[in-house]
Amino acid sequence: MKGFCFFPLTGIVAALYQVFSTACNWENHDKIPEKYEWYQPIDSTNEIESGAARLELLLESEENIQSFLTEENDVIIYTVHGKRNNTFYKLGIDGEITDSLRLDRRGGDLAFVKGFIIDKEMNEYYTWSFNGNKVPIKIRTENARLNWDTAMQKSKLAEIKAAQSIVLVDYRSKSALPEKAAAGKIQATQVPITFTVLTYFNGDQCFQFYTTLNTGRDFPWSDTQKLLWNNLFRRPDESFVNKGEITQSATLIYRYFHRLKKEKIKFSGPGGNAAGFTAVLYPGYLFTDIVFHKDTIKIKEFMYLDEERPNSSIKIDGMLIGNFSKNKVQPLERVDGYMYYTNPHLRYALFANSDKKLYRIRKKDAGK
């Protein structure tokens, strides 16, 4: 029918939300609806109570926090401070920190694999996550001198594959031994030897097999990336190695974003001769309910909203309204969404509003 234009219902709802929010902000940027006046600011306090529940900041890290759940329902938390302070914490079923392990190593020298802690620099590993043993155990090496023939290496690879155990792939190289040049000849440059180290487990025993064979088909690097994924809040993303999709939880309910007066921000280009660009950001407060048992913790956090091409997991009334960040300068600290984890065996929950901050939620009388 001429003269009429039809829009999907979701588009109409989003448009109405934008118009209504903009109109409200135009009249009074500081007026917060009365029902949200009692929400507490999580960005300026370390503890929030509601009814019988308490949310409290538990741990922070300079790198993304890693987390792992053992079969006994102990949660292992891995934090990093500075260049060499790697600390692992163990949380019991009540949320108490029951033990910790600190290792003075560069982050790249450690691998946290399904609860095992591998020290690549010292060629040792720890079973502390499972049994509390803080004494490092030497890793047994096989073909470390790279002197096995092809048949022996193939046989070992087949044995490791058949065991279907945890296998961590690490690519390395070393300089070849120099060969004495013949009389009157120029000393040739030696090409480094490249090889693969497969770290695998037999029960709780750790082994390393050194091989010059191509292992990519049987032990692809993508499998190693999955083994190194330690995150109770996110699912690994096949497209991005270090970024995962937030596991949605019905206990998190985004209620409202209160926009303040919009700002036009000038950003530089992505690099090279790329031109800069201007973005319109709305500073404001995100209001969220966190349900824990019979109580609801009501929090607010100051953020910036960019309405262009929304792809965050934050939905209000079922609609994506834009992308959120905690700052307005490059690099932007994006907020994909809040994160929540618990299971029926735990008497507490974990909450995060950042990959580098971890909160604990439990009853107020817990731990006393």
Salt bridges, closest charged atoms under 4 A:
GLU47 OE2 - ARG54 NE 3.39
GLU49 OE2 - ARG54 NE 3.19
GLU49 OE1 - LYS364 NZ 3.80
GLU56 OE2 - ARG360 NH2 3.10
GLU56 OE2 - ARG362 NE 3.62
GLU62 OE2 - HIS81 ND1 3.91
ASP94 OD1 - ARG347 NE 2.56
GLU96 OE2 - ARG362 NH1 2.67
ASP99 OD1 - LYS134 NZ 3.13
ASP104 OD1 - ARG84 NE 2.98
ASP109 OD2 - ARG106 NE 3.07
ASP119 OD2 - ARG105 NE 2.65
GLU121 OE1 - ARG105 NE 3.76
GLU142 OE2 - LYS156 NZ 3.06
GLU159 OE2 - LYS156 NZ 3.06
ASP170 OD2 - ARG172 NE 2.99
ASP218 OD1 - LYS161 NZ 2.96
GLU238 OE2 - LYS226 NZ 3.72
GLU245 OE2 - ARG235 NH2 3.24
GLU263 OE1 - LYS328 NZ 2.84
ASP289 OD2 - ARG255 NE 2.71
ASP289 OD1 - LYS298 NZ 3.66
GLU301 OE2 - LYS326 NZ 3.09
GLU307 OE2 - ARG259 NH1 2.14
ASP336 OD2 - ARG234 NH2 3.67
ASP355 OD1 - ARG234 NE 3.26
